[in-house]
Amino acid sequence: MTAEPDPEILAAFQAAKGFMPVVEGLALYAAATEAASLGLPLLEVGTYCGRSTILIADAARAAGVTALTVDHHRGSEEQQPGWEYHDPAVVDPEVGRMDTLPTFRRTLHAAGLEDHVVALVGRSPQVAAVWGGPLGFVFIDGGHTDEHATGDYEGWAPHVAEGGLLVIHDVFPDPAHGGQAPYRVYLRALESGAFTEVSVTDSLRVLRRTGPGI
């Protein structure tokens, strides 16, 4: 039976600022719940305001493991002024730059999940370079340029334990539907021989670590 979040958690997810549709969120939650059974931390790359973090953190809480989320909180390329996904409500007026960290903290507080998440504030490759342990789950949903998507994959995929899950968001085989960097990372993961596809839910891909080769 596929795991589903409690109605209160689902409502908190839907109320949070962010972009993930509910159907993909439910698939993310199911994957996080499965991976949490390994007893290892669950990690998200690309926090934004914490919408998807709610689901990962709730799965971690239920299993007694830790959820980690990595973001510099200055917004990705498409969230900067003049771009499609820019939200002036998350610009720090004092410094004139995006700062999603306060909104993220309010999101976790509203969902009652503050005690179940470790927020790692920094650039993904820098954090990955000092991370030394295995992970049961890695969710890549950070910057969508080739540079950033590749950096997230190279930094974090090697830490996925055997049997653990690598989840990649915004995978669009057709360029007309979205940027191609996450799709190229997804193909690279499959071609490495280290991962096998488990499920496809719209743009969300779930892969299992089944061997070496990254």
NUDORO-275771 format. One record per residue (C-alpha): x, y, z; residue in three letters; residue number from 1. Coordinates in pm, 1 decimal. Example, Ala and Ser with C-alpha at 12.3 -4.5 7.8 and 13.67 -1.06 7.14 Angstrom:
// NUDORO-275771
+----------+----------+----------+-----+-----+
!        x !        y !        z ! res !   n !
+----------+----------+----------+-----+-----+
!   1230.0 !   -450.0 !    780.0 ! ALA !   1 !
!   1367.0 !   -106.0 !    714.0 ! SER !   2 !
+----------+----------+----------+-----+-----+
This chain:
// NUDORO-275771
+----------+----------+----------+-----+-----+
!        x !        y !        z ! res !   n !
+----------+----------+----------+-----+-----+
!      0.0 !      0.0 !      0.0 ! MET !   1 !
!    136.7 !    341.9 !    -93.9 ! THR !   2 !
!    205.1 !    566.9 !    203.9 ! ALA !   3 !
!     11.6 !    892.2 !    217.7 ! GLU !   4 !
!     55.2 !   1186.9 !    454.7 ! PRO !   5 !
!   -198.6 !   1274.2 !    722.0 ! ASP !   6 !
!   -457.6 !   1531.2 !    611.0 ! PRO !   7 !
!   -296.2 !   1795.8 !    832.8 ! GLU !   8 !
!     42.7 !   1747.1 !    668.4 ! ILE !   9 !
!   -108.7 !   1748.1 !    321.4 ! LEU !  10 !
!   -292.9 !   2069.3 !    405.4 ! ALA !  11 !
!     29.9 !   2228.5 !    529.0 ! ALA !  12 !
!    202.7 !   2124.2 !    206.7 ! PHE !  13 !
!    -73.7 !   2274.9 !     -5.2 ! GLN !  14 !
!    -68.2 !   2597.6 !    196.0 ! ALA !  15 !
!    308.6 !   2643.6 !    169.1 ! ALA !  16 !
!    470.4 !   2866.5 !    -91.4 ! LYS !  17 !
!    624.8 !   2660.1 !   -369.0 ! GLY !  18 !
!    575.8 !   2490.3 !   -702.2 ! PHE !  19 !
!    535.0 !   2114.2 !   -654.0 ! MET !  20 !
!    192.5 !   1979.8 !   -758.8 ! PRO !  21 !
!      5.0 !   1755.0 !   -517.1 ! VAL !  22 !
!     35.1 !   1440.0 !   -730.7 ! VAL !  23 !
!    414.0 !   1474.1 !   -739.4 ! GLU !  24 !
!    416.8 !   1557.3 !   -369.0 ! GLY !  25 !
!    234.8 !   1234.2 !   -289.7 ! LEU !  26 !
!    490.5 !   1038.4 !   -493.8 ! ALA !  27 !
!    771.2 !   1220.0 !   -313.1 ! LEU !  28 !
!    619.2 !   1135.3 !     24.0 ! TYR !  29 !
!    582.9 !    768.7 !    -68.4 ! ALA !  30 !
!    945.7 !    753.5 !   -179.4 ! ALA !  31 !
!   1069.1 !    928.8 !    135.8 ! ALA !  32 !
!    865.7 !    695.4 !    354.2 ! THR !  33 !
!   1008.6 !    389.8 !    181.7 ! GLU !  34 !
!   1364.6 !    518.4 !    200.2 ! ALA !  35 !
!   1330.6 !    615.7 !    566.2 ! ALA !  36 !
!   1295.7 !    245.7 !    652.5 ! SER !  37 !
!   1670.2 !    213.2 !    590.1 ! LEU !  38 !
!   1729.7 !    412.8 !    907.7 ! GLY !  39 !
!   1946.6 !    672.5 !    732.1 ! LEU !  40 !
!   1898.2 !   1048.3 !    689.8 ! PRO !  41 !
!   1683.7 !   1187.7 !    409.9 ! LEU !  42 !
!   1829.4 !   1482.4 !    218.9 ! LEU !  43 !
!   1672.6 !   1743.9 !     -6.8 ! GLU !  44 !
!   1868.7 !   1974.3 !   -237.6 ! VAL !  45 !
!   1671.2 !   2291.4 !   -305.1 ! GLY !  46 !
!   1465.0 !   2400.8 !     -5.9 ! THR !  47 !
!   1309.2 !   2722.7 !   -138.7 ! TYR !  48 !
!   1028.1 !   2794.1 !    111.3 ! CYS !  49 !
!    988.5 !   2440.5 !    243.5 ! GLY !  50 !
!    686.2 !   2309.1 !     55.5 ! ARG !  51 !
!    839.5 !   1971.0 !    -30.6 ! SER !  52 !
!   1044.0 !   1971.9 !    290.7 ! THR !  53 !
!    720.4 !   1924.4 !    483.9 ! ILE !  54 !
!    659.8 !   1586.5 !    322.0 ! LEU !  55 !
!   1017.4 !   1464.9 !    358.8 ! ILE !  56 !
!   1030.4 !   1579.1 !    720.6 ! ALA !  57 !
!    704.2 !   1406.2 !    808.1 ! ASP !  58 !
!    831.3 !   1080.7 !    659.0 ! ALA !  59 !
!   1153.5 !   1121.7 !    856.7 ! ALA !  60 !
!    964.6 !   1195.0 !   1178.1 ! ARG !  61 !
!    754.7 !    880.5 !   1143.1 ! ALA !  62 !
!   1065.6 !    665.5 !   1095.6 ! ALA !  63 !
!   1277.5 !    835.2 !   1363.0 ! GLY !  64 !
!   1542.9 !    957.2 !   1119.5 ! VAL !  65 !
!   1663.5 !   1305.9 !   1031.9 ! THR !  66 !
!   1557.6 !   1516.9 !    736.4 ! ALA !  67 !
!   1819.5 !   1752.4 !    595.0 ! LEU !  68 !
!   1763.2 !   2025.7 !    340.5 ! THR !  69 !
!   2031.7 !   2220.8 !    154.0 ! VAL !  70 !
!   1989.0 !   2568.0 !      5.2 ! ASP !  71 !
!   2170.0 !   2902.4 !     -0.7 ! HIS !  72 !
!   1824.8 !   3065.6 !     13.3 ! HIS !  73 !
!   1912.5 !   3332.9 !   -243.6 ! ARG !  74 !
!   1693.5 !   3174.2 !   -511.7 ! GLY !  75 !
!   1782.1 !   2988.4 !   -829.2 ! SER !  76 !
!   1826.8 !   3153.7 !  -1167.3 ! GLU !  77 !
!   1462.0 !   3145.8 !  -1270.2 ! GLU !  78 !
!   1358.9 !   3306.0 !   -938.4 ! GLN !  79 !
!   1563.9 !   3623.1 !   -981.1 ! GLN !  80 !
!   1403.8 !   3962.3 !  -1065.9 ! PRO !  81 !
!   1270.5 !   3970.8 !  -1419.4 ! GLY !  82 !
!   1233.5 !   3593.3 !  -1447.1 ! TRP !  83 !
!    917.8 !   3383.7 !  -1457.5 ! GLU !  84 !
!    927.1 !   3248.0 !  -1103.3 ! TYR !  85 !
!   1037.3 !   3561.9 !   -920.4 ! HIS !  86 !
!    838.6 !   3641.5 !   -605.6 ! ASP !  87 !
!    905.8 !   3990.3 !   -464.5 ! PRO !  88 !
!    753.0 !   3880.7 !   -132.7 ! ALA !  89 !
!   1071.7 !   3687.0 !    -53.3 ! VAL !  90 !
!   1316.4 !   3968.3 !   -128.9 ! VAL !  91 !
!   1502.0 !   4105.4 !    174.4 ! ASP !  92 !
!   1446.6 !   4481.7 !    145.5 ! PRO !  93 !
!   1757.5 !   4559.5 !    349.4 ! GLU !  94 !
!   2001.7 !   4384.4 !    116.7 ! VAL !  95 !
!   1790.5 !   4380.6 !   -200.0 ! GLY !  96 !
!   1835.0 !   4008.6 !   -258.7 ! ARG !  97 !
!   1611.3 !   3707.0 !   -225.7 ! MET !  98 !
!   1605.3 !   3542.2 !    114.0 ! ASP !  99 !
!   1369.3 !   3247.3 !    145.5 ! THR ! 100 !
!   1505.8 !   3132.7 !    481.5 ! LEU ! 101 !
!   1254.4 !   3325.2 !    699.7 ! PRO ! 102 !
!    961.6 !   3192.7 !    493.5 ! THR ! 103 !
!   1103.6 !   2841.1 !    514.9 ! PHE ! 104 !
!   1123.1 !   2864.5 !    892.7 ! ARG ! 105 !
!    763.5 !   2985.0 !    913.3 ! ARG ! 106 !
!    658.5 !   2695.6 !    688.6 ! THR ! 107 !
!    813.8 !   2438.3 !    921.3 ! LEU ! 108 !
!    670.2 !   2609.3 !   1227.6 ! HIS ! 109 !
!    320.1 !   2605.5 !   1082.0 ! ALA ! 110 !
!    353.5 !   2234.8 !   1003.4 ! ALA ! 111 !
!    492.3 !   2149.7 !   1348.4 ! GLY ! 112 !
!    810.4 !   2003.6 !   1199.1 ! LEU ! 113 !
!   1087.6 !   2234.6 !   1318.5 ! GLU ! 114 !
!   1237.3 !   1969.3 !   1544.4 ! ASP ! 115 !
!   1265.6 !   1715.9 !   1262.1 ! HIS ! 116 !
!   1464.5 !   1913.0 !   1004.1 ! VAL ! 117 !
!   1827.1 !   2024.7 !    988.5 ! VAL ! 118 !
!   1861.3 !   2319.2 !    750.9 ! ALA ! 119 !
!   2202.4 !   2333.6 !    584.4 ! LEU ! 120 !
!   2242.1 !   2690.0 !    457.8 ! VAL ! 121 !
!   2502.1 !   2702.4 !    183.6 ! GLY ! 122 !
!   2572.6 !   2610.4 !   -175.2 ! ARG ! 123 !
!   2510.2 !   2246.9 !   -252.5 ! SER ! 124 !
!   2861.3 !   2151.4 !   -379.2 ! PRO ! 125 !
!   3025.6 !   2313.1 !    -76.8 ! GLN ! 126 !
!   2800.6 !   2128.5 !    167.0 ! VAL ! 127 !
!   2839.8 !   1800.4 !    -21.0 ! ALA ! 128 !
!   3218.9 !   1834.4 !     -9.2 ! ALA ! 129 !
!   3214.6 !   1817.6 !    371.6 ! VAL ! 130 !
!   2939.2 !   1555.8 !    405.3 ! TRP ! 131 !
!   3080.1 !   1216.7 !    495.8 ! GLY ! 132 !
!   2795.7 !    976.9 !    567.3 ! GLY ! 133 !
!   2552.3 !    757.5 !    373.9 ! PRO ! 134 !
!   2200.2 !    876.3 !    295.7 ! LEU ! 135 !
!   1886.0 !    674.6 !    243.6 ! GLY ! 136 !
!   1731.1 !    932.6 !     15.0 ! PHE ! 137 !
!   1846.8 !   1226.5 !   -196.0 ! VAL ! 138 !
!   1595.6 !   1458.3 !   -362.9 ! PHE ! 139 !
!   1750.8 !   1682.8 !   -629.9 ! ILE ! 140 !
!   1539.5 !   1994.1 !   -685.5 ! ASP ! 141 !
!   1789.8 !   2278.5 !   -689.7 ! GLY ! 142 !
!   1912.3 !   2504.3 !   -966.9 ! GLY ! 143 !
!   1810.4 !   2394.6 !  -1316.2 ! HIS ! 144 !
!   2117.2 !   2496.1 !  -1514.6 ! THR ! 145 !
!   2352.4 !   2220.0 !  -1625.9 ! ASP ! 146 !
!   2617.0 !   2353.9 !  -1388.9 ! GLU ! 147 !
!   2395.2 !   2338.0 !  -1083.1 ! HIS ! 148 !
!   2206.1 !   2018.2 !  -1163.4 ! ALA ! 149 !
!   2532.8 !   1841.2 !  -1241.6 ! THR ! 150 !
!   2692.0 !   1975.0 !   -924.0 ! GLY ! 151 !
!   2400.8 !   1847.9 !   -717.4 ! ASP ! 152 !
!   2418.6 !   1504.8 !   -877.9 ! TYR ! 153 !
!   2795.5 !   1469.8 !   -851.4 ! GLU ! 154 !
!   2797.5 !   1597.7 !   -495.1 ! GLY ! 155 !
!   2514.5 !   1393.4 !   -349.7 ! TRP ! 156 !
!   2433.4 !   1084.7 !   -559.7 ! ALA ! 157 !
!   2750.0 !    902.7 !   -443.7 ! PRO ! 158 !
!   2618.7 !    926.3 !    -85.6 ! HIS ! 159 !
!   2299.3 !    731.4 !   -159.9 ! VAL ! 160 !
!   2331.4 !    397.7 !     17.1 ! ALA ! 161 !
!   2264.4 !     72.7 !   -163.9 ! GLU ! 162 !
!   1887.9 !     25.3 !   -167.8 ! GLY ! 163 !
!   1836.9 !    396.6 !   -111.2 ! GLY ! 164 !
!   1650.2 !    629.3 !   -343.5 ! LEU ! 165 !
!   1757.4 !    913.5 !   -569.2 ! LEU ! 166 !
!   1464.3 !   1136.5 !   -665.5 ! VAL ! 167 !
!   1493.5 !   1397.5 !   -939.1 ! ILE ! 168 !
!   1234.4 !   1668.2 !  -1000.2 ! HIS ! 169 !
!   1146.5 !   1860.1 !  -1317.7 ! ASP ! 170 !
!   1255.7 !   1587.6 !  -1557.2 ! VAL ! 171 !
!   1116.8 !   1682.2 !  -1898.2 ! PHE ! 172 !
!   1215.5 !   1462.4 !  -2194.0 ! PRO ! 173 !
!   1044.7 !   1710.5 !  -2427.4 ! ASP ! 174 !
!   1222.4 !   2050.8 !  -2428.2 ! PRO ! 175 !
!    889.1 !   2217.9 !  -2499.5 ! ALA ! 176 !
!    777.3 !   2128.0 !  -2147.5 ! HIS ! 177 !
!   1076.7 !   2253.6 !  -1950.1 ! GLY ! 178 !
!   1450.8 !   2286.9 !  -1908.7 ! GLY ! 179 !
!   1670.2 !   1990.9 !  -1991.0 ! GLN ! 180 !
!   1936.5 !   1993.7 !  -1719.2 ! ALA ! 181 !
!   1745.0 !   1768.1 !  -1474.4 ! PRO ! 182 !
!   1662.5 !   1534.0 !  -1763.7 ! TYR ! 183 !
!   2030.3 !   1505.6 !  -1854.1 ! ARG ! 184 !
!   2116.7 !   1428.2 !  -1491.7 ! VAL ! 185 !
!   1843.0 !   1164.4 !  -1484.4 ! TYR ! 186 !
!   1984.9 !   1000.5 !  -1798.8 ! LEU ! 187 !
!   2332.7 !   1013.7 !  -1651.9 ! ARG ! 188 !
!   2212.5 !    836.8 !  -1337.2 ! ALA ! 189 !
!   2055.5 !    556.8 !  -1540.9 ! LEU ! 190 !
!   2357.0 !    525.4 !  -1770.0 ! GLU ! 191 !
!   2592.1 !    500.7 !  -1471.0 ! SER ! 192 !
!   2458.5 !    155.2 !  -1390.5 ! GLY ! 193 !
!   2429.8 !    257.8 !  -1025.7 ! ALA ! 194 !
!   2057.3 !    335.6 !  -1037.3 ! PHE ! 195 !
!   1742.4 !    162.3 !  -1157.7 ! THR ! 196 !
!   1417.2 !    347.1 !  -1220.1 ! GLU ! 197 !
!   1140.6 !    273.4 !   -971.1 ! VAL ! 198 !
!    862.2 !    510.7 !  -1069.7 ! SER ! 199 !
!    759.3 !    804.5 !  -1287.7 ! VAL ! 200 !
!    502.3 !   1059.8 !  -1169.7 ! THR ! 201 !
!    473.9 !   1346.1 !  -1415.0 ! ASP ! 202 !
!    815.2 !   1519.6 !  -1387.3 ! SER ! 203 !
!    923.9 !   1329.3 !  -1074.9 ! LEU ! 204 !
!   1160.2 !   1033.4 !  -1121.6 ! ARG ! 205 !
!   1242.9 !    785.9 !   -844.0 ! VAL ! 206 !
!   1556.8 !    574.4 !   -886.3 ! LEU ! 207 !
!   1698.4 !    305.8 !   -657.9 ! ARG ! 208 !
!   2069.3 !    261.0 !   -587.7 ! ARG ! 209 !
!   2139.3 !    -93.2 !   -704.2 ! THR ! 210 !
!   2512.0 !    -91.2 !   -768.0 ! GLY ! 211 !
!   2840.5 !     99.3 !   -790.5 ! PRO ! 212 !
!   2945.6 !    309.3 !  -1084.3 ! GLY ! 213 !
!   2870.5 !    675.4 !  -1011.1 ! ILE ! 214 !
+----------+----------+----------+-----+-----+
